[in-house]
Amino acid sequence: MATRHYESVVILNATLEDPQIEEIITSIHHHVKTNGGEITDVENWGRKRLAYAINNAKSGYYIITRFIAAPSMISEFERSLKLDENVIRYLTISLDKKALEYLKNAANKKEEPASEQGSEVLEKSTLESVKE
């Protein structure tokens, strides 16, 4: 069966203790893996203030998980998130080629040493001032 790349953003209840949050994150990743998915990247953004209150909560714990899975697995994955009372909101999207390319380039820029990134910015600003 064909697989696709997905990105899932999950907002957890921020009032939970760190071990409880880690347990929920582990169960989310376990669900992906047991249903034939492969996790490619995880970003823990941590506790952030919400733009608006959701169920009287003003902050949430954000986690972004990128994974490869069959399209049929997504409905079951989202169902498990919906049933978890500690999940405030979730959104799963399919990543297209442009998004995958952007993420790859962003990862490569992260790996560059800071001195090279600074010179790149300096070169761009110099080129812009020469054009003017």
Secondary structure, 3 states (H helix, E strand, C coil): CCCEEEEEEEEEECCCCHHHHHHHHHHHHHHHHHCCCEEEEEEEEEEEEEEEEECCEEEEEEEEEEEEECHHHHHHHHHHHHHCCCEEEEEEEECCHHHHHHHHHHHHHHHCCHHHHHHHHHHHHHHHHHHC
